[in-house]
Amino acid sequence: GGLNGPERLVLAFIEVDRGLANNRKAEVRQGDHFITISVGCTPIRPSDADHWWALSTNAVAFKLDGGVQNALSRVPPASNWRSFDPIEYEIERLDQAKRVLEQIARFHDMALASFPANMAADVIAYLDAVRLDHETAARKREGKRPTLRPTMRLEELHLEWVQARSPSAQSAAEVMATVRDFVEYFGDIPVGEIEQGDLVAFGEALTRLPAKMSRSDRALPFTAQVEKFQNADGPFLTGTTVKKRVGCLQWLLSFAKQKSWISHNVGQNIVIETSSCSPSIRKRAFLEEEIASLFGSALFTGPESWTVDRTAVSSSSMYWICLLALTSGARLEEIGQCLISDVIDDRGIYIEITDYVEHKDSGRQKSVKNDGSRRIIPVHSLVLDIGFLDYVQALREAGHTTLFPELNKNVYGKRTQAASQKINRYIDRHATSDRRATLHSLRHNFKAFGDDKDVSERVIDQICGHAPITPGRRYGWRSSARILKGQLERISFDCVDWTKIRLAAQRIDWNTVAMALHRAELPEQRAA
């Protein structure tokens, strides 16, 4: 007729809770100082050893005992044991554990002294770890556990990754291309069977591929490419490219591990040796004489040579893109996707770099590199003096909605791929053939020119889109933008002959240019 195991455990927690509560410490003033005393905190004192034993051996007495029922109704058993700090109440907890040991010894008809000296500590550890039924029921109910999916294939994993992460079209395509090369090289093995050595071997195979391949070579299966170029002399793919392509597989495996679809991530802690690869090409800034040569060329001083009508990238677009890139440090795609509505006149002319598109411009999606890229950039007075606002007004009157109407999106949604190629070829002819110097190099020059004029790094970063824009700064953008405008005007770009450009611009009829520009077709228009 005694208690079963769960009931004995409940009784034990009731008793140790009472014992702790009735030994709660309190500080009281005694004269000029405080002393610590024990304060009884429960109406019923802990049972003595005999009463505890009587309750544990008689289930009826346990259920009828007023002290037990009072404890069960007032505070769930184990509440004090869980809440009393184990360090502050170390001695008190040890005393209660010895009380439990006394009952255990009695149950086994053993002498308490026959137990090991550290057994009270084991009782404490047990009471800390064990959970009563009401504690387990009170836990937050767990959702359905994800199931392992080690048999899924890489292409299936890629589809899941795209749906969950919503990467850009270009990123999704790059990862998919790597997946297909890996599958072609190793076979369509389940993700659960991919080994770390497979990723390393794939990376080593990439290091033997040439940096440039003909269109027919690029169309070959990956295995055929590796075999064809295994004895090539180089230059090979850059280390950055190799690591990026292996990284595509690492992203997918990491995603699978996060979803608990695989038991471990073999993509972690992989080192790809890239000594056989060509070194990564780091962009450099233009020399000042190269900038002078570029902006002294016919594109800027001889508008009579412009080509405008029905061309993929007009001379007028190249003209303004280069000038804005030089005087604002903006990225090419940021400039190329701008709408006319992004040009703001508010006691100064600014361009808003954003992915926001008004309803009237629906179908003209835009993107930014990151949150910090959303910003207002002031237009330099040098660009305004040339006639930038006349160009914008001419576009508006011609019915255009974008600053560069003829720029079409590529398959990845980028508008400036063709412009980048055409402008960089122009740079090769008129500034420098050094492939480290591209249109993007003007971004480096902008920061250098700002440093030369003691413009603060914070201001330069904000104009370039490197500094995060806080909500507070967005609310007060007008005052902030005017400060940026004043700082920008300190940069004079003296290596450029602005007088010659200004005189040449006076010969341009922007209305004629705007009318000649054809509009880039929307996808649905191209389909039709």
TIZASE-767238 format. One record per residue (C-alpha): residue in one letter; x, y, z. Coordinates in steps of 0.25 Angstrom, whole numbers, padded with zeros to 4 digits, always signed. Layout:
# TIZASE-767238
aXYZ...
***
This chain:
# TIZASE-767238
g+0000+0000+0000g+0012+0009-0001l+0014+0020-0012n+0019+0017-0026g+0032+0023-0032p+0025+0036-0038e+0018+0038-0025r+0030+0036-0016l+0037+0047-0025v+0026+0057-0023l+0027+0055-0008a+0042+0057-0009f+0040+0070-0016i+0029+0075-0007e+0038+0072+0005v+0051+0079-0001d+0042+0091-0005r+0037+0092+0009g+0051+0091+0014l+0057+0101+0005a+0045+0111+0007n+0046+0110+0022n+0061+0113+0021r+0060+0125+0012k+0070+0136+0016a+0067+0150+0019e+0075+0162+0023v+0071+0170+0035r+0077+0182+0042q+0083+0180+0055g+0088+0193+0061d+0098+0199+0051h+0099+0187+0042f+0091+0176+0035i+0091+0161+0039t+0086+0150+0031i+0075+0141+0037s+0066+0129+0033v+0052+0132+0031g+0041+0122+0030c+0033+0124+0018t+0022+0113+0018p+0011+0111+0027i+0015+0096+0029r+0028+0092+0033p+0036+0080+0026s+0032+0067+0031d+0042+0060+0041a+0048+0047+0036d+0037+0038+0042h+0025+0045+0036w+0032+0046+0023w+0034+0031+0024a+0020+0028+0028l+0014+0036+0016s+0023+0028+0006t+0018+0015+0012n+0003+0018+0012a-0003+0023-0001v-0016+0026+0006a-0009+0035+0017f-0002+0042+0006k-0015+0046-0001l-0022+0050+0011d-0010+0058+0017g-0014+0072+0018g+0000+0077+0017v+0002+0069+0004q-0011+0074-0002n-0008+0088+0002a+0006+0088-0005l+0000+0082-0017s-0011+0092-0018r-0003+0104-0015v+0010+0103-0022p+0014+0092-0032p+0025+0082-0026a+0039+0086-0030s+0036+0101-0031n+0045+0105-0020w+0056+0094-0024r+0056+0100-0038s+0056+0115-0034f+0066+0115-0022d+0080+0119-0027p+0089+0107-0026i+0101+0115-0022e+0095+0124-0012y+0087+0113-0006e+0098+0102-0008i+0098+0098+0007e+0082+0098+0008r+0081+0089-0004l+0091+0080+0001d+0084+0079+0014q+0071+0075+0007a+0078+0065-0002k+0083+0058+0011r+0068+0057+0016v+0065+0050+0003l+0077+0041+0005e+0072+0038+0019q+0059+0032+0013i+0067+0025+0002a+0075+0018+0013r+0062+0015+0021f+0056+0009+0008h+0068-0001+0006d+0069-0004+0021m+0083+0002+0020a+0091+0011+0029l+0093+0025+0024a+0107+0025+0027s+0109+0013+0018f+0107+0023+0006p+0118+0029-0002a+0122+0043+0003n+0118+0050-0010m+0105+0043-0011a+0097+0055-0007a+0103+0063-0019d+0098+0052-0028v+0084+0054-0022i+0085+0069-0025a+0089+0066-0039y+0077+0056-0041l+0067+0066-0035d+0072+0077-0044a+0071+0068-0056v+0058+0060-0054r+0044+0066-0058l+0031+0063-0052d+0018+0061-0061h+0013+0075-0059e+0026+0081-0063t+0027+0072-0075a+0013+0076-0079a+0015+0091-0077r+0026+0091-0087k+0023+0097-0101r+0018+0087-0110e+0029+0084-0121g+0025+0085-0135k+0027+0073-0145r+0041+0070-0146p+0048+0071-0159t+0051+0058-0166l+0065+0055-0172r+0065+0055-0187p+0078+0049-0190t+0073+0043-0203m+0069+0057-0210r+0078+0061-0222l+0085+0074-0224e+0076+0080-0234e+0064+0077-0224l+0072+0084-0213h+0075+0095-0222l+0060+0097-0225e+0057+0097-0210w+0068+0107-0208v+0062+0116-0218q+0048+0116-0213a+0053+0118-0198r+0064+0128-0200s+0059+0136-0213p+0073+0139-0218s+0074+0148-0230a+0072+0142-0244q+0087+0143-0247s+0091+0136-0234a+0081+0125-0236a+0086+0123-0250e+0101+0122-0245v+0098+0112-0234m+0090+0104-0244a+0102+0104-0254t+0111+0099-0243v+0101+0088-0239r+0100+0083-0253d+0116+0083-0255f+0117+0075-0241v+0106+0065-0245e+0113+0063-0259y+0126+0061-0252f+0122+0052-0241g+0108+0047-0245d+0095+0050-0239i+0098+0045-0225p+0089+0047-0213v+0093+0059-0205g+0095+0050-0193e+0106+0043-0200i+0114+0055-0204e+0127+0055-0197q+0136+0066-0194g+0147+0060-0203d+0137+0062-0215l+0136+0077-0213v+0151+0077-0212a+0153+0069-0224f+0143+0078-0232g+0151+0090-0227e+0164+0085-0232a+0158+0081-0245l+0153+0096-0247t+0167+0101-0244r+0172+0094-0257l+0162+0101-0266p+0166+0113-0274a+0161+0127-0270k+0156+0129-0284m+0149+0119-0293s+0142+0120-0307r+0127+0118-0308s+0129+0104-0313d+0138+0100-0301r+0128+0106-0291a+0117+0097-0297l+0125+0085-0295p+0122+0076-0283f+0130+0079-0270t+0137+0066-0271a+0141+0069-0285q+0146+0082-0282v+0155+0077-0271e+0161+0066-0280k+0163+0076-0291f+0171+0086-0283q+0178+0077-0273n+0191+0081-0279a+0188+0095-0283d+0198+0106-0279g+0189+0116-0274p+0185+0126-0270f+0175+0119-0262l+0162+0122-0254t+0165+0132-0243g+0165+0127-0229t+0153+0136-0226t+0145+0129-0237v+0149+0115-0232k+0145+0118-0218k+0132+0124-0222r+0128+0112-0230v+0131+0102-0219g+0124+0112-0210c+0111+0110-0218l+0111+0095-0214q+0115+0099-0199w+0103+0109-0199l+0093+0098-0203l+0099+0087-0193s+0099+0098-0182f+0084+0101-0185a+0081+0086-0185k+0087+0084-0171q+0079+0096-0166k+0067+0089-0171s+0071+0076-0164w+0071+0069-0177i+0085+0064-0176s+0091+0059-0163h+0104+0067-0165n+0110+0077-0174v+0122+0072-0182g+0124+0086-0188q+0129+0092-0175n+0144+0095-0173i+0148+0093-0187v+0161+0099-0192i+0163+0100-0207e+0178+0102-0211t+0178+0112-0223s+0193+0113-0225s+0191+0108-0239c+0180+0118-0242s+0183+0132-0248p+0183+0142-0237s+0170+0150-0236i+0170+0163-0244r+0168+0175-0235k+0162+0187-0240r+0171+0200-0240a+0167+0214-0240f+0170+0222-0253l+0183+0231-0254e+0179+0246-0255e+0184+0246-0269e+0176+0234-0273i+0163+0241-0268a+0167+0254-0276s+0169+0246-0288l+0156+0239-0286f+0148+0251-0284g+0155+0259-0295s+0151+0248-0305a+0141+0250-0316l+0129+0245-0308f+0130+0257-0299t+0136+0267-0308g+0130+0263-0322p+0116+0261-0321e+0115+0261-0336s+0121+0247-0336w+0110+0241-0327t+0101+0229-0331v+0087+0230-0325d+0076+0224-0334r+0072+0209-0331t+0085+0205-0325a+0086+0196-0312v+0094+0206-0305s+0094+0220-0310s+0105+0230-0309s+0097+0240-0301s+0095+0228-0290m+0110+0226-0290y+0112+0240-0288w+0103+0243-0276i+0107+0229-0270c+0122+0233-0270l+0119+0247-0265l+0110+0242-0253a+0120+0231-0250l+0132+0241-0249t+0124+0251-0241s+0116+0242-0231g+0124+0229-0230a+0111+0222-0233r+0111+0207-0238l+0108+0205-0253e+0095+0197-0250e+0090+0208-0240i+0091+0218-0251g+0086+0210-0262q+0073+0206-0256c+0069+0220-0252l+0055+0226-0255i+0052+0240-0259s+0044+0240-0246d+0057+0237-0238v+0062+0251-0242i+0058+0260-0230d+0058+0276-0230d+0058+0280-0216r+0066+0293-0215g+0077+0284-0222i+0077+0273-0231y+0078+0259-0226i+0076+0245-0231e+0070+0235-0222i+0076+0221-0223t+0065+0211-0219d+0058+0199-0223y+0044+0206-0221v+0036+0207-0234e+0023+0216-0235h+0011+0209-0240k+0011+0217-0253d+0025+0211-0256s+0021+0197-0253g+0028+0187-0261r+0041+0194-0259q+0047+0186-0247k+0060+0192-0240s+0069+0186-0230v+0080+0191-0220k+0092+0183-0216n+0088+0184-0201d+0080+0192-0191g+0092+0203-0190s+0091+0205-0205r+0077+0212-0204r+0081+0226-0203i+0080+0240-0209i+0092+0245-0217p+0094+0260-0221v+0097+0263-0235h+0109+0271-0237s+0108+0286-0242l+0118+0282-0253v+0108+0272-0258l+0097+0281-0257d+0104+0292-0265i+0106+0283-0276g+0091+0281-0278f+0087+0269-0270l+0073+0275-0266d+0071+0279-0281y+0074+0264-0285v+0064+0260-0274q+0053+0269-0278a+0055+0265-0293l+0053+0250-0289r+0040+0254-0281e+0034+0262-0293a+0038+0250-0302g+0030+0241-0294h+0041+0233-0288t+0041+0228-0273t+0055+0224-0271l+0068+0232-0272f+0074+0222-0282p+0062+0217-0290e+0069+0208-0299l+0075+0199-0289n+0069+0185-0289k+0069+0175-0277n+0078+0163-0279v+0073+0149-0275y+0077+0153-0260g+0069+0166-0260k+0081+0175-0261r+0080+0186-0271t+0095+0190-0272q+0102+0178-0277a+0103+0183-0292a+0106+0197-0287s+0118+0192-0278q+0124+0184-0290k+0123+0196-0299i+0128+0207-0289n+0140+0198-0285r+0143+0196-0300y+0143+0211-0301i+0152+0212-0289d+0162+0202-0295r+0163+0211-0308h+0163+0225-0302a+0169+0224-0287t+0177+0211-0285s+0177+0196-0289d+0180+0192-0275r+0168+0182-0272r+0169+0186-0257a+0164+0200-0261t+0149+0199-0264l+0137+0208-0263h+0136+0203-0248s+0150+0209-0246l+0143+0223-0246r+0137+0219-0233h+0151+0217-0227n+0155+0231-0233f+0143+0238-0227k+0147+0233-0213a+0162+0238-0216f+0157+0251-0221g+0149+0253-0208d+0161+0250-0199d+0169+0260-0207k+0159+0271-0203d+0158+0266-0189v+0143+0262-0190s+0140+0253-0179e+0141+0238-0181r+0127+0237-0175v+0121+0246-0186i+0128+0239-0197d+0123+0226-0192q+0109+0231-0191i+0109+0237-0205c+0115+0224-0211g+0105+0215-0203h+0115+0209-0193a+0110+0215-0181p+0096+0209-0175i+0085+0219-0175t+0078+0219-0162p+0062+0221-0162g+0065+0234-0155r+0074+0239-0166r+0064+0235-0176y+0053+0244-0169g+0063+0256-0170w+0068+0253-0183r+0066+0267-0188s+0076+0274-0179s+0085+0262-0180a+0085+0262-0195r+0088+0277-0195i+0100+0275-0186l+0105+0264-0196k+0103+0274-0207g+0111+0284-0201q+0122+0274-0198l+0122+0269-0212e+0123+0282-0218r+0137+0283-0211i+0142+0273-0221s+0146+0280-0235f+0151+0268-0243d+0162+0277-0248c+0168+0267-0258v+0156+0268-0267d+0155+0280-0277w+0141+0284-0273t+0141+0296-0282k+0143+0288-0294i+0132+0278-0290r+0122+0290-0287l+0125+0297-0300a+0123+0284-0308a+0110+0281-0300q+0104+0294-0305r+0104+0288-0319i+0095+0277-0315d+0080+0278-0317w+0075+0269-0306n+0061+0268-0311t+0066+0262-0324v+0074+0252-0316a+0062+0248-0308m+0053+0246-0319a+0063+0238-0326l+0065+0228-0314h+0056+0216-0315r+0050+0210-0303a+0054+0197-0297e+0044+0187-0299l+0037+0180-0287p+0037+0165-0286e+0023+0164-0290q+0025+0173-0302r+0037+0165-0307a+0028+0152-0306a+0017+0158-0314
***
